[in-house]
Amino acid sequence: MRRILFPVLFICLSLSAISQTTSFSGTVVEEETLDAIANAIVSINGTSLAQTTNGNGEFSFKQKIPSGEQFVTITKDGYEVYLELINIREGQRIVMNEIQLEVTKKEKKRRKSENKSQSKDEKKMAKEKKSKIKDAKKEMEDSEKQLAKEMKKLRKKNKNAVVIYETAPVESNTPAVNNSQVVETTPVSVVQATEFSPLQIKYSSIIGVTPDKITNIPLYEFIDEWMGTPYLMGGANKEGIDCSSFSQRLFTKVYDQYIERTAESQKGSRYTDPFDDTSFLREGDLLFFGMEDVARITHVGVYLGNNKFVNSTARKTNGKSGVKIDDLSDGYWRSIFCCAGRRINNN
């Protein structure tokens, strides 16, 4: 049954002495939330004139509307029918702001049921997240135990090793002296001479630091596991992954922290402390990028050290895109760098 609702809205009528064209426009919103309603049908009864509201709830009639009293009907599934009487005069401009549609009882019931279902899904996701973090912790602990075993074997294997130390040559007028000396080392000395893993050596070369600076082994194990994975917008697995999903997975597994799904929400999070000065950067800080003509964050990476950061990117360097390590001092990255962000532990 149709209901005639007399809205609490502002109707602006202004006469134009110059223009003889009648115009009728307005916006349609939901009564309870005042959210814009898209795809509502606005029609003038008794005529073929009809409009559909856009994403902002707006409509506008630019065709000639018959003069006199006209009934305007607004309909959309899930809302009560709205009916309004307007008086059309030649050369008149009519604006109806915030026409409020009432949600039907059936739609209210459906939304309530949907919200209840979403709540269950959120609880399920939270449970799954907790389980994944637990598995990640166990995997990390197992990795540390395996590393300890390998170090123990290494000490035992090289128990009687001999290392030769030579002093640097010194310029002198006196005859050269053989400064070499042979020292039989203890197991501790052997460990010091052979303590760097292939992973540390590999990434120290890529980052441009000495192997002893590669101390966060779980971080580089994660990077090594994902290195070369193709870039895919919206992707979240080894088939293809985008920048924010990669940083999210990295933080979950390496730092045991949940971070948001998109680069923009990661930057805007209350758990992210943003800063501009790159001299304060340290391992694990987020790096945010965006084009000058786009007023939002479009890319994110994770800082490693020595101006290097890991990210999943569609940009090709040396013919490669996807998960790789890039240099912040590179002209391209420097030109779109917006700011950095340090995460506050939210666990």
C-alpha positions as CSV (number, residue, x, y, z in Angstrom):
1,M,0.0,0.0,0.0
2,R,1.4,3.4,-1.0
3,R,1.9,5.9,1.7
4,I,2.0,9.7,1.2
5,L,4.9,10.9,3.4
6,F,5.3,14.6,4.0
7,P,9.1,14.9,4.3
8,V,11.1,17.1,6.6
9,L,13.2,18.5,3.8
10,F,14.2,21.8,2.2
11,I,12.3,22.7,-1.1
12,C,13.9,25.6,-2.9
13,L,11.8,27.2,-5.6
14,S,13.3,30.1,-7.6
15,L,11.9,31.8,-10.7
16,S,14.2,32.8,-13.5
17,A,13.3,35.8,-15.5
18,I,15.7,34.9,-18.3
19,S,15.4,31.1,-18.7
20,Q,12.0,29.5,-19.6
21,T,13.3,26.0,-19.0
22,T,11.8,24.2,-16.0
23,S,14.2,22.0,-14.0
24,F,13.6,19.6,-11.2
25,S,16.4,18.0,-9.1
26,G,17.1,16.6,-5.7
27,T,18.8,13.9,-3.5
28,V,17.4,10.8,-2.0
29,V,18.6,9.4,1.4
30,E,17.7,6.7,3.9
31,E,15.6,8.0,6.7
32,E,17.4,6.3,9.6
33,T,21.0,6.7,8.5
34,L,20.8,9.6,6.0
35,D,23.0,7.5,3.6
36,A,22.6,8.3,-0.1
37,I,20.4,5.9,-2.0
38,A,21.6,4.9,-5.4
39,N,19.4,3.4,-8.2
40,A,16.1,4.7,-6.7
41,I,13.5,5.4,-9.5
42,V,12.1,8.9,-9.5
43,S,9.1,9.3,-11.8
44,I,6.5,12.0,-12.6
45,N,3.0,10.3,-12.6
46,G,1.0,10.5,-15.8
47,T,4.1,11.2,-17.9
48,S,6.9,9.1,-19.3
49,L,9.5,11.1,-17.4
50,A,11.6,9.1,-15.0
51,Q,15.2,9.3,-13.6
52,T,17.4,6.9,-11.6
53,T,19.5,8.3,-8.7
54,N,23.3,8.1,-9.0
55,G,25.8,6.9,-6.5
56,N,25.3,10.1,-4.4
57,G,21.5,9.7,-4.4
58,E,21.1,12.6,-6.9
59,F,18.6,13.0,-9.7
60,S,17.9,15.8,-12.2
61,F,15.1,16.3,-14.8
62,K,16.2,18.5,-17.7
63,Q,13.2,17.6,-20.0
64,K,10.2,19.8,-20.2
65,I,7.8,19.0,-17.4
66,P,4.0,19.7,-17.9
67,S,2.8,22.7,-15.9
68,G,0.5,22.4,-13.0
69,E,0.3,20.0,-10.1
70,Q,2.3,16.8,-10.5
71,F,2.7,13.8,-8.3
72,V,6.3,12.6,-7.9
73,T,6.8,8.9,-7.0
74,I,10.1,7.5,-5.7
75,T,10.5,3.7,-5.4
76,K,13.2,1.2,-4.6
77,D,13.2,-2.4,-3.3
78,G,13.4,-2.5,0.5
79,Y,11.9,1.0,1.0
80,E,8.4,2.3,1.4
81,V,6.9,4.1,-1.7
82,Y,7.4,7.9,-1.4
83,L,4.8,10.2,-2.9
84,E,5.0,14.0,-3.1
85,L,2.9,16.7,-4.8
86,I,4.7,19.6,-6.6
87,N,3.4,22.5,-8.6
88,I,5.2,23.1,-11.9
89,R,5.4,26.6,-13.4
90,E,7.1,27.6,-16.6
91,G,10.7,28.7,-16.0
92,Q,10.7,27.4,-12.5
93,R,13.7,25.6,-10.7
94,I,12.7,23.1,-8.1
95,V,15.3,21.5,-5.8
96,M,14.3,18.9,-3.2
97,N,17.2,18.1,-0.7
98,E,17.4,14.9,1.4
99,I,14.2,13.2,0.4
100,Q,14.1,10.5,3.1
101,L,12.9,7.0,2.3
102,E,11.7,4.7,5.1
103,V,13.1,1.1,5.2
104,T,10.4,-1.6,5.0
105,K,9.8,-3.9,8.0
106,K,10.9,-6.9,5.8
107,E,14.1,-5.1,4.8
108,K,14.9,-4.3,8.5
109,K,14.4,-7.9,9.4
110,R,16.7,-9.0,6.5
111,R,19.4,-6.6,7.6
112,K,19.2,-7.7,11.2
113,S,19.7,-11.3,10.1
114,E,22.6,-10.3,7.8
115,N,24.4,-8.5,10.6
116,K,24.0,-11.5,12.9
117,S,25.5,-13.7,10.2
118,Q,28.4,-11.2,9.7
119,S,29.1,-11.2,13.5
120,K,29.4,-15.0,13.3
121,D,31.8,-14.7,10.3
122,E,33.9,-12.2,12.2
123,K,34.2,-14.5,15.2
124,K,35.2,-17.3,12.8
125,M,37.9,-15.1,11.2
126,A,39.3,-14.1,14.6
127,K,39.5,-17.8,15.5
128,E,41.2,-18.7,12.3
129,K,43.7,-15.8,12.7
130,K,44.6,-17.0,16.2
131,S,45.1,-20.5,14.9
132,K,47.4,-19.2,12.0
133,I,49.5,-17.1,14.5
134,K,49.9,-20.2,16.7
135,D,51.0,-22.3,13.7
136,A,53.4,-19.5,12.7
137,K,54.9,-19.4,16.2
138,K,55.4,-23.2,16.2
139,E,57.1,-23.0,12.8
140,M,59.4,-20.3,14.0
141,E,60.3,-22.3,17.2
142,D,60.9,-25.5,15.1
143,S,63.2,-23.4,12.8
144,E,65.2,-22.1,15.8
145,K,65.6,-25.6,17.2
146,Q,66.8,-26.9,13.8
147,L,69.3,-24.0,13.6
148,A,70.6,-24.8,17.1
149,K,71.1,-28.4,16.1
150,E,73.1,-27.4,13.0
151,M,75.3,-25.1,15.1
152,K,76.0,-27.9,17.6
153,K,77.0,-30.2,14.7
154,L,79.2,-27.5,13.3
155,R,81.1,-27.0,16.6
156,K,81.7,-30.8,16.9
157,K,82.8,-31.2,13.3
158,N,85.4,-28.4,13.5
159,K,86.6,-29.1,17.0
160,N,90.3,-29.3,16.0
161,A,90.3,-26.8,13.2
162,V,93.3,-24.5,12.8
163,V,92.9,-20.9,11.6
164,I,95.8,-18.7,10.3
165,Y,95.7,-15.0,11.2
166,E,98.0,-12.6,9.4
167,T,98.7,-9.0,10.3
168,A,98.4,-6.3,7.6
169,P,101.7,-5.4,5.9
170,V,103.4,-2.3,7.3
171,E,105.6,0.0,5.0
172,S,109.1,0.2,6.5
173,N,112.8,0.6,5.5
174,T,113.7,-2.4,7.6
175,P,113.7,-5.9,6.2
176,A,110.3,-7.5,6.0
177,V,109.4,-9.8,8.9
178,N,107.1,-12.8,8.6
179,N,104.2,-11.7,10.9
180,S,102.2,-14.9,10.3
181,Q,101.4,-17.0,13.3
182,V,99.6,-20.3,13.7
183,V,97.0,-20.5,16.4
184,E,95.2,-23.7,17.4
185,T,91.8,-22.5,18.2
186,T,89.1,-23.6,20.7
187,P,85.6,-24.6,19.5
188,V,84.5,-21.0,20.3
189,S,87.0,-19.5,17.8
190,V,85.8,-21.9,15.1
191,V,82.2,-20.9,15.6
192,Q,83.2,-17.2,15.3
193,A,85.0,-17.9,12.0
194,T,82.1,-19.9,10.5
195,E,79.0,-18.4,12.2
196,F,77.2,-16.9,9.1
197,S,74.6,-19.0,7.4
198,P,74.1,-19.1,3.6
199,L,70.9,-17.0,4.2
200,Q,72.9,-14.3,6.0
201,I,75.5,-14.2,3.3
202,K,73.0,-14.1,0.5
203,Y,71.0,-11.2,1.9
204,S,73.9,-9.2,3.3
205,S,75.1,-9.1,-0.4
206,I,71.7,-7.9,-1.6
207,I,71.2,-5.4,1.2
208,G,74.8,-4.2,1.0
209,V,75.8,-4.8,4.6
210,T,78.0,-7.3,6.4
211,P,76.5,-10.7,7.3
212,D,76.5,-9.9,11.0
213,K,73.9,-7.2,10.4
214,I,71.4,-9.9,9.1
215,T,70.1,-10.9,12.6
216,N,66.4,-11.2,12.1
217,I,66.5,-14.7,10.6
218,P,62.7,-15.3,10.5
219,L,62.3,-12.1,8.5
220,Y,64.8,-13.2,5.8
221,E,63.4,-16.8,5.8
222,F,60.0,-15.3,5.1
223,I,61.4,-13.1,2.3
224,D,63.4,-16.0,0.8
225,E,60.2,-18.1,0.8
226,W,58.2,-15.5,-1.1
227,M,60.9,-14.0,-3.3
228,G,59.9,-13.9,-6.9
229,T,56.2,-14.6,-6.3
230,P,54.2,-12.8,-9.1
231,Y,52.4,-9.6,-8.4
232,L,48.6,-9.8,-8.6
233,M,46.2,-7.1,-7.6
234,G,43.9,-8.6,-4.9
235,G,46.1,-11.7,-4.7
236,A,47.0,-13.2,-1.4
237,N,48.9,-16.5,-2.1
238,K,51.8,-18.0,-3.9
239,E,49.9,-17.8,-7.2
240,G,50.1,-14.0,-7.0
241,I,50.1,-11.4,-4.2
242,D,49.7,-7.6,-4.0
243,C,51.7,-5.2,-1.9
244,S,49.4,-4.9,1.2
245,S,48.6,-8.6,1.4
246,F,52.4,-9.3,1.4
247,S,53.1,-6.8,4.2
248,Q,50.1,-8.2,6.1
249,R,51.4,-11.8,5.8
250,L,55.0,-10.7,6.8
251,F,53.8,-8.9,9.9
252,T,51.6,-11.9,11.0
253,K,54.4,-14.5,10.6
254,V,57.5,-12.5,11.5
255,Y,56.3,-10.0,14.1
256,D,53.2,-11.9,15.3
257,Q,51.1,-8.7,14.6
258,Y,47.9,-8.3,12.7
259,I,47.9,-5.3,10.3
260,E,45.1,-4.1,8.0
261,R,44.5,-5.5,4.5
262,T,45.0,-2.4,2.3
263,A,48.0,0.0,2.1
264,E,45.7,3.0,2.8
265,S,44.2,1.4,5.9
266,Q,47.7,0.3,7.2
267,K,48.8,3.9,7.0
268,G,45.7,5.3,8.5
269,S,45.6,2.8,11.4
270,R,45.7,4.1,15.0
271,Y,48.4,1.5,15.5
272,T,50.7,3.1,12.9
273,D,52.9,6.0,14.0
274,P,53.7,8.0,10.8
275,F,56.9,10.0,10.2
276,D,58.6,11.7,7.2
277,D,62.3,11.7,8.1
278,T,63.9,8.6,6.5
279,S,67.0,9.0,8.7
280,F,64.9,7.5,11.5
281,L,64.0,4.4,9.5
282,R,64.7,1.0,11.1
283,E,64.1,-2.6,10.1
284,G,60.3,-3.5,10.1
285,D,59.0,0.1,9.4
286,L,56.3,0.4,6.7
287,L,57.0,2.6,3.7
288,F,54.0,4.2,2.0
289,F,53.9,5.5,-1.6
290,G,51.4,7.4,-3.8
291,M,51.3,9.4,-7.0
292,E,51.2,13.2,-6.7
293,D,47.9,13.5,-8.5
294,V,46.2,10.8,-6.4
295,A,45.2,11.8,-2.9
296,R,45.7,8.4,-1.4
297,I,48.2,5.7,-0.6
298,T,48.6,3.3,-3.4
299,H,51.6,1.1,-2.4
300,V,53.4,-0.2,0.7
301,G,56.7,-1.9,1.4
302,V,58.7,-3.1,4.5
303,Y,62.0,-1.4,5.3
304,L,65.1,-3.7,5.8
305,G,68.1,-1.4,6.1
306,N,70.6,0.5,4.0
307,N,67.8,2.1,2.0
308,K,66.5,-1.3,0.9
309,F,62.9,-2.5,1.3
310,V,61.0,-5.6,0.4
311,N,57.7,-5.3,-1.5
312,S,55.4,-6.9,-4.0
313,T,55.2,-4.6,-7.0
314,A,53.9,-4.6,-10.6
315,R,56.9,-2.3,-11.5
316,K,59.5,-4.2,-13.5
317,T,63.2,-3.8,-12.8
318,N,65.7,-5.9,-14.7
319,G,62.6,-7.5,-16.3
320,K,61.2,-8.7,-13.0
321,S,58.1,-7.7,-11.0
322,G,56.4,-9.3,-8.0
323,V,58.1,-9.8,-4.6
324,K,61.6,-8.4,-4.6
325,I,63.9,-6.0,-2.8
326,D,64.1,-2.4,-4.1
327,D,66.1,0.7,-3.2
328,L,64.4,3.7,-1.6
329,S,67.0,6.0,-3.2
330,D,66.0,4.9,-6.7
331,G,64.5,7.9,-8.6
332,Y,61.1,6.3,-9.1
333,W,60.5,5.3,-5.5
334,R,61.9,8.5,-4.2
335,S,59.5,10.5,-6.4
336,I,56.4,8.8,-5.0
337,F,57.5,8.2,-1.4
338,C,54.9,9.7,1.0
339,C,56.0,8.7,4.5
340,A,57.0,5.9,6.8
341,G,55.1,4.3,9.6
342,R,56.2,2.4,12.7
343,R,53.7,-0.1,14.1
344,I,52.7,0.0,17.7
345,N,52.2,-3.6,19.0
346,N,48.4,-4.1,19.1
347,N,48.4,-7.7,20.4
